[in-house]
Amino acid sequence: MTVNRMNEPTINSPLTEMFSHLGRPWTVPLIIALGERSYNTDVRELRNSIDSSSGKKLSVSTISKCLSDLTQIGIVEGIVQEHTPPKAEYSLTSAGRQLYRHLLQIRHLAERASLENSLTDSVSAC
């Protein structure tokens, strides 16, 4: 990783690049949706999964753009199935599966912190 004199990552560092992608609204839900599957899946199934868990409606083009970006950085791989019409299916790469496991840990920490904060809030309100 490239650092400046203050030991901060530079704008073009791999860490900055990764967090830039992870900070986009649908990247993490998409990685989690892909990680929950043991098979390749298509854009419509991913959209349905994310829509049902988030309560928001996503467009196929939004998910396709996110998948394309994640494919470019090596987190997702797409496979075109020879159907009529051709159908693209997606899965996590090895790096994507590693990232998925870390995201699950972060989600667990966030849920635990949320629970602890709500318990603290209810006690302090008494």
KERO-709077 format. One record per atom (N, C-alpha, C): residue in three letters; x, y, z. Coordinates in steps of 0.2 Angstrom, whole numbers, padded with zeros to 4 digits, always signed. Each point is the difference from the previous one (the first is absolute). Layout:
# KERO-709077
ALAXYZ ...
END
This chain:
# KERO-709077
MET+0004-0006+0000 MET-0004+0006+0000 MET+0004+0006+0000 THR-0002+0005-0004 THR+0004+0006+0000 THR-0002+0005+0005 VAL+0005+0003+0004 VAL-0002+0004+0005 VAL+0003+0007-0001 ASN-0002+0005+0003 ASN+0003+0007+0000 ASN+0004+0000+0006 ARG+0003+0006+0001 ARG+0005+0001+0006 ARG-0004-0001+0007 MET-0006+0001+0000 MET-0004+0000+0006 MET-0003-0008+0001 ASN+0003-0004-0004 ASN-0003-0007+0001 ASN-0007-0001-0002 GLU-0003+0004-0004 GLU-0007-0001-0002 GLU+0000-0002-0007 PRO-0005-0005-0002 PRO+0000-0002-0006 PRO-0001+0005-0005 THR+0003+0000-0006 THR-0001+0005-0005 THR-0006-0002-0004 ILE-0002+0005-0004 ILE-0007-0001-0004 ILE+0000-0006-0004 ASN+0006-0002-0003 ASN+0000-0006-0005 ASN+0002-0006+0004 SER+0000-0001+0006 SER+0001-0006+0004 SER-0005-0005-0001 PRO+0002-0007+0000 PRO-0005-0005+0000 PRO-0005+0000+0005 LEU+0002+0002+0006 LEU-0005+0001+0006 LEU-0005+0005-0002 THR+0002+0006-0002 THR-0005+0006-0002 THR-0004-0003-0005 GLU+0002-0003-0005 GLU-0004-0003-0006 GLU-0005-0004+0003 MET+0002-0005+0004 MET-0005-0005+0003 MET-0005+0003+0004 PHE+0001+0005+0004 PHE-0005+0003+0004 PHE-0004+0005-0004 SER+0003+0003-0006 SER-0004+0003-0004 SER-0006-0004-0003 HIS+0002-0006-0002 HIS-0005-0005-0003 HIS-0005-0002+0006 LEU+0002-0001+0006 LEU-0004-0003+0005 LEU-0005+0005+0003 GLY+0002+0007-0001 GLY-0004+0005+0002 GLY-0006+0002-0004 ARG+0000-0003-0006 ARG-0006+0001-0004 ARG-0006-0004+0003 PRO-0006+0003-0002 PRO-0006-0002+0004 PRO-0002-0007-0001 TRP+0001-0004-0005 TRP-0002-0007-0001 TRP+0005-0005+0000 THR+0007+0002+0001 THR+0005-0004-0001 THR+0000-0006+0005 VAL+0000+0002+0007 VAL+0000-0004+0005 VAL-0006-0005+0000 PRO-0006+0003-0001 PRO-0006-0005+0000 PRO+0001-0005-0006 LEU+0003+0002-0006 LEU+0001-0004-0005 LEU+0005-0006+0001 ILE+0005+0002+0003 ILE+0005-0005+0002 ILE-0003-0005+0005 ILE-0004+0003+0005 ILE-0003-0005+0005 ILE-0005-0005-0004 ALA-0004+0003-0004 ALA-0005-0004-0004 ALA+0004-0005-0004 LEU+0006+0001-0003 LEU+0003-0005-0004 LEU+0004-0005+0005 GLY+0002+0003+0005 GLY+0003-0005+0005 GLY-0005-0005+0003 GLU-0006+0002+0001 GLU-0005-0005+0002 GLU-0002-0006-0004 ARG+0003+0001-0006 ARG-0002-0005-0005 ARG+0006-0005-0002 SER-0002-0006+0000 SER+0005-0005-0002 SER+0000-0002-0008 TYR-0003+0004-0003 TYR-0001-0001-0008 TYR+0001+0007-0003 ASN+0001+0000-0007 ASN+0000+0006-0003 ASN-0007+0003-0001 THR-0001+0006+0000 THR-0007+0003+0000 THR+0000+0006-0005 ASP-0006+0002-0002 ASP-0001+0005-0005 ASP-0002+0006+0003 VAL+0000+0006-0004 VAL-0001+0006+0003 VAL-0007+0001+0003 ARG-0005-0003-0003 ARG-0007+0000+0002 ARG-0001-0003+0007 GLU+0003-0006+0001 GLU+0000-0003+0006 GLU+0004+0004+0006 LEU+0005+0003-0002 LEU+0004+0005+0005 LEU-0005+0006+0001 ARG-0003+0002-0005 ARG-0004+0006+0002 ARG-0006-0002+0004 ASN-0003-0005-0001 ASN-0005-0003+0005 ASN+0002-0001+0007 SER+0006-0002+0001 SER+0003-0002+0006 SER+0001+0007+0004 ILE+0003+0005-0004 ILE+0002+0006+0003 ILE-0006+0004+0002 ASP-0005+0000-0005 ASP-0006+0004+0001 ASP-0004-0003+0006 SER+0000-0006+0001 SER-0004-0003+0006 SER+0003+0001+0006 SER+0007+0001+0000 SER+0004+0001+0007 SER+0000+0007+0001 SER+0000+0005-0005 SER+0001+0007+0001 SER-0007+0004+0000 GLY-0005-0004-0003 GLY-0006+0004-0001 GLY+0000+0005-0005 LYS+0005+0000-0004 LYS+0000+0005-0005 LYS+0000-0003-0007 LYS-0002+0003-0005 LYS+0000-0003-0007 LYS+0006+0003-0004 LEU+0004-0005-0002 LEU+0006+0002-0004 LEU-0001-0002-0007 SER+0003+0004-0004 SER+0000-0002-0008 SER+0005-0005-0002 VAL-0002-0004-0005 VAL+0005-0005-0002 VAL+0007+0004-0003 SER-0001+0006-0002 SER+0006+0004-0003 SER+0004+0002+0006 THR-0003+0001+0006 THR+0004+0002+0006 THR+0004-0006+0002 ILE-0003-0005+0000 ILE+0004-0006+0003 ILE+0005-0003-0006 SER-0002+0001-0006 SER+0005-0002-0005 SER+0006+0004+0000 LYS-0001+0007+0001 LYS+0006+0004+0001 LYS+0004-0001+0006 CYS-0003-0002+0005 CYS+0004-0002+0006 CYS+0004-0006-0001 LEU-0004-0005-0003 LEU+0004-0006-0001 LEU+0006+0001-0005 SER-0001+0004-0005 SER+0005+0001-0005 SER+0006+0003+0004 ASP-0001+0005+0004 ASP+0005+0003+0004 ASP+0004-0005+0005 LEU-0004-0004+0003 LEU+0003-0005+0004 LEU+0004-0006-0004 THR-0002-0001-0006 THR+0003-0004-0004 THR+0007+0003-0002 GLN+0000+0006-0001 GLN+0006+0003-0002 GLN+0006+0000+0005 ILE-0003+0000+0006 ILE+0005+0000+0006 ILE+0001-0007+0003 GLY-0003-0005-0003 GLY+0002-0007+0001 GLY-0004-0003+0006 ILE-0006+0003+0002 ILE-0004-0002+0005 ILE-0005-0005-0002 VAL-0003+0001-0006 VAL-0005-0003-0003 VAL+0002-0003-0007 GLU-0002-0006-0002 GLU+0001-0002-0007 GLU-0007-0002-0003 GLY+0000+0002-0006 GLY-0006-0002-0004 GLY+0001-0005-0005 ILE-0005-0004-0001 ILE+0000-0006-0005 ILE-0006+0001-0004 VAL+0001+0000-0007 VAL-0005+0000-0005 VAL-0003-0007-0001 GLN-0006-0001+0001 GLN-0003-0007-0001 GLN-0003+0001-0007 GLU+0002-0005-0004 GLU-0003-0001-0007 GLU-0007-0002-0001 HIS-0004+0005+0002 HIS-0007-0001-0001 HIS-0003+0005-0005 THR-0006-0001-0002 THR-0003+0005-0004 THR-0005+0004+0003 PRO+0000+0006+0002 PRO+0007+0004-0001 PRO+0005-0002+0005 PRO+0006+0002-0002 PRO+0006-0002+0005 PRO-0002+0003+0007 LYS+0002-0003+0005 LYS-0001+0002+0007 LYS+0007+0000+0004 ALA+0001+0006+0003 ALA+0006+0001+0004 ALA-0002-0002+0007 GLU+0005-0004+0003 GLU-0001-0002+0007 GLU+0006+0002+0004 TYR+0000+0001+0006 TYR+0005+0003+0004 TYR+0001-0004+0007 SER+0007+0001+0002 SER+0002-0003+0006 SER+0006+0004+0003 LEU+0001-0001+0006 LEU+0006+0003+0003 LEU+0007-0004-0002 THR+0005+0004-0001 THR+0006-0003-0001 THR+0003-0002+0007 SER+0006-0003+0000 SER+0003-0002+0006 SER+0001+0006+0004 ALA+0002+0006-0003 ALA+0001+0006+0004 ALA-0007+0002+0002 GLY-0005+0000-0004 GLY-0007+0002+0002 GLY-0002-0004+0006 ARG+0001-0007+0000 ARG-0002-0004+0006 ARG+0004+0002+0006 GLN+0006+0002+0000 GLN+0004+0002+0006 GLN-0003+0007+0002 LEU-0002+0004-0004 LEU-0003+0007+0001 LEU-0007-0002+0004 TYR-0004-0004-0003 TYR-0006-0002+0003 TYR+0000-0002+0007 ARG+0005-0005+0001 ARG+0001-0002+0007 ARG+0002+0006+0005 HIS+0004+0005-0002 HIS+0001+0006+0004 HIS-0006+0004+0001 LEU-0004+0001-0006 LEU-0006+0004+0001 LEU-0005-0004+0005 LEU+0000-0006+0000 LEU-0005-0004+0005 LEU+0003+0002+0007 GLN+0006+0000+0001 GLN+0003+0002+0007 GLN-0002+0007+0002 ILE+0001+0005-0005 ILE-0002+0007+0001 ILE-0007+0000+0001 ARG-0005-0003-0003 ARG-0007+0000+0001 ARG-0001-0003+0007 HIS+0003-0005+0002 HIS-0001-0003+0007 HIS+0002+0005+0005 LEU+0006+0004-0001 LEU+0002+0005+0005 LEU-0005+0006+0000 ALA-0003+0002-0006 ALA-0005+0005+0000 ALA-0006-0002+0003 GLU-0003-0006-0001 GLU-0006-0002+0003 GLU+0001-0001+0008 ARG+0006-0002+0002 ARG+0001+0000+0007 ARG+0001+0007+0003 ALA+0003+0004-0003 ALA+0000+0007+0003 ALA-0006+0003+0000 SER-0004-0001-0005 SER-0007+0003+0000 SER-0004-0003+0005 LEU+0000-0006+0002 LEU-0004-0003+0005 LEU+0003+0003+0007 GLU+0006+0000+0001 GLU+0003+0003+0006 GLU-0002+0007+0001 ASN+0000+0004-0006 ASN-0002+0007+0001 ASN-0007+0000+0002 SER-0005-0004-0003 SER-0007+0000+0001 SER-0001-0002+0007 LEU+0004-0004+0003 LEU-0001-0002+0007 LEU+0002+0005+0005 THR+0006+0004-0002 THR+0002+0005+0004 THR-0005+0006+0000 ASP-0002+0001-0006 ASP-0005+0006-0001 ASP-0007-0002+0005 SER-0002-0006+0000 SER-0006-0002+0004 SER+0002+0001+0007 VAL+0006-0002+0002 VAL+0001+0000+0007 VAL+0001+0008+0002 SER+0003+0004-0004 SER+0001+0007+0002 SER-0006+0003+0000 ALA-0005-0002-0004 ALA-0007+0003+0000 ALA-0004-0001+0006 CYS+0002-0005+0005 CYS-0004-0001+0006 CYS+0001+0005+0005 
END
